């Protein structure tokens, strides 16, 4: 697979959906240690302008996290793998979740992480993320611990990412978020592009295929995406060239 040619795209008929970590931002040891290069924030602002707002971030992070990393830019965002969403017009919606049950699961899992230095338990609205990037030796044990703490607590999803296991309340996915965006302006009626790097993006890739859109996998690994680019740097450069292309035809 190769990277998509910009010449096939036009700003007025393209909707752009982007994962965050490993796509726009390089992965880091801790989730709060990532950053987005200023040039990339500028590229996103240019694309948002040329497409008249048809750019959205679809991520496992919260909407507030994305706003902080991209400030002062505010884009449409689907956060926590689709559990919360802000439309292009600013309206926010969220999938109902059982906060009390999630709090119990969090307490049980924190007992495990506290006993294993190097593990990080990240709490988000509607989900928990167990990061083991600093303790790769505990990968299998972490998964066992997650299943153990969920025993007797049905209704949660387990998502596998790069050196992270996420426990998510609710049934929304990134695919659901893309479908919701595509049903409203300014995304509706456009050709959708989705770019992401992780296994959690595969649901979105399948949704993109269903609506005859274009999917781009960042980096290696098995994928159903139709195109691939080498890594975060090469994708950010591709995105910059796309912004330049869109401005030249506007």
N, C-alpha and C positions, 0 to 999 in steps of 0.2 A: 504494500500500500504506500501511497505517496501523499504529499500535502496537496490540498485543493488549490486550483488555479483561481486567482482573484478575478480574472476576466469574466468568469461565469456568473458573477454576483453584481447586483445593483442595490444601492442603498434604500430605495423606496420599496423594494420587494423582498428584503432580507430581514429576518429576525435572528438575533444572536443570543445564545444562551451559553454561559460560561461557568464551569466549576471554579473554585477559588484555590484551595491548597493544591500544589503540584501542577496547577494550570496557569494561574496568574501570579501566584506567590510560590517561591521555593519552599520545600518542606524544611522544617527545623526540628531541633530536639524537643522543644516545647511549643504548644500551639500559640502561646502569646509572644513567641520570639520571631514570628514570620514578619515580612514586610513586602510591600508592593513598590517596585521602583517608580520614582516620579514620572518617568517616561511612559510607563504602562498606565498610570492613572490618567495622564494626558491623552493617551491613545483611546482609553475607554470614554473619556469625555468627548473626544472628536467623533467616535462612532455613535455615541448616544445622540449627538447633534445631527449628524448626517442621516441617521436612520429615523429621526424624529421620535426618539425614545424607545426604539425597539431593541434594547439591550438589557438583559437580565442576568443576575448572578444566581446560580442554583447550587446550593452548597449545604454541607453538614453544619456549618457555623450558623450562629444566630444572625438575624438582620442587624442588630445593634453592633455586633462584631464587624460585619462588612462595612457598615457606615463609618466605623472608627478607622478601619484600615484604608478606606478610599476617600476619607474626608479631604476637601469639602464636597466631593462628588456624591450624589445620592441617586442610585439606580433602582430599577425594579429588582426585587430580591425574593427568592424562595429560600428560607432558612430551615435548619434542622431537618434536612432531607425531605422537605415539603410540609412539615408540620406547621410552619408559619409562612405567610406570603404577603408581600407588599406589591400591589399592582403599580403600573407605570404612573397612574394618577395619584398614587400615595395611599390608597385605601388598604388597610391591613386586615387580614383574616387569619384565623388559627384553628387547627383541629382540636376539639376537646380532648383532654387527657385526664387520667386519674392521678392527681398530684400526690395524694396520700400514699397510694401504692408505690409510686415512683420514689418517694422519700424513704420508704421502708427498704426498697431494693438498694438505694444509694447507701443507706446506713450499713447494710450487710456487706456490700462490696467494699466500702471504705475500711472495714475491719481487715479485709485481705490486703488492700493496697498499703495500709499503714504498717503492716507486718513485713512488707517487701520493699525496701528502699530502691528508688529508681523508677518505680511505677507512678503514674500520674492519673488521678481520677478527675476528669473534667465534667462539671455539671452544667447543663444547658436547659433551656426551656423545653421540657418534654423528652429529654434524653440524657444519658450518661455515656461518657467516652473514656474507656480504659486504655491509656497510652503505655506501650511497653518498648518504645524506641530505645530507651536507655537500658532496657533489660530484655534483649531479644532471646536470651536463654529461657525466659519464662513464658514464651509464646503459647505453648501447649497448656501450661498450667493456668495461664490467664483465661483461656477459653473454658477450661474445666471449672474455674472459679465462677465465671459468668453463668454457666449453666446451673451451677450449684445454688447461687443466690436467687435465680429465677424459679427454682423448684417451688411449686405451689403458688406461683404468681403468673398465671397465663395472661396473654394479651400483649406481650412485648415482642418486638422484633430484634434479632441479633444481626448486626451489619458488620462485615469484615472489611477493614480498610488497610492502608499501609502502616503497619506497626500499631494498629489501634483496633479495638473491638468496641462497637457502639451498641448500647441498649436503648431502643427507641420505643416510646409509647405511641399508640395510634398506628394507623395503617397507611398513611400518606407516604408517597415516594417521590423521588425526583421526576419520574415519569408523569405522575399526577400533576406536579407543579407545572411542567412544560405544557401539558394538555390544557390546564386552566389558563395559562398565559395566552396560548394560541387561540383561545375562545373569546378574547377581548382585545380591543385596540390598545396600542398600535401594532400588536403582533399578528392579529387575525388576518388571514388571507396571504400571508407572506411565506416564503421558503425558510424553514427553520434550520439553523446551524446549532449544534451542541458540541462543545469541546470539554473533555474531562480526562483525568488520568487514572482513576481508581475503579475498583470493582463496583463501588456504589453508583458509578455513572452508567453501568451497563443497562439498567432499567430505562434510563433516559435515552440511551442509544437505540434501544428497541422501539421506544415510542417515536423517536425521530424517523426510524425506518418505516413505521406504520403510516406516518403522514407524508412519506416521500421526501423527507428532509435530508440533511447532510450531517454526518457525525465524524468527529475527529478525536482519535485517541492520542493522548500525550504520553510518549514513552513506550516501554515494552509491555509484554503480557498479552494473554489471549483476549480477544475483543470481538464484538459484533460490529464495531465502527467501520465505516466505509473508507476512511482515510486515517493516516497516522503521521505524526511528526515526532522528531527525535526526543525532544525534551522541552522543559519550560522556556529556556532561552530561545530556542528556535520557534516555539509557538508565539511568544511575545513579539518576535520580529515579524512573523507572518501577520499577526494582528495589526502591527504598526503599518505594514504595507497595505493591508486591507483598508485602514483608515485613509491612507494617502490615495488609494484607488477610488474610494467613495467620494472624497473631496474633489477629485479631478473630473468626475462625471456629474456632480451636482450643479 
